[in-house]
Amino acid sequence: MATLRTFGRGRPGITRETEIYWVVRDRRGRVIGGAKADANVPRAIALDVEIAPAHRRQGHASRLYEAIAATGIDVEAASDYSLEQRLMTPLGYAFQVGRRHKQQAE
């Protein structure tokens, strides 16, 4: 999260700050999370997502995934790779399981 905070205050919501960094800001414009989505990494897209603990379970990560996917980045392939290689934290794993279960129900 330290790298994400270097982007500082800005427009509330999700913004793409650089080619690979996305930031989520609260309604006051403070950084509360974000992602590094690097499509230039061989084998699979590197996708790292982090949301501050006080802001989890409010839909920020889900909206972040949607925003990244809307640009054409294959977030599912990146997530599949992370799951297969056991690169996710327990919270990340729980998020993916819940997210995929919700997608199947729709």
Beta strands, then each sheet from edge to edge (+ up, - down):
strand 1: 13-16
strand 2: 21-25
strand 3: 31-38
strand 4: 46-51
sheet 1: 1+ 2- 3+ 4-
end
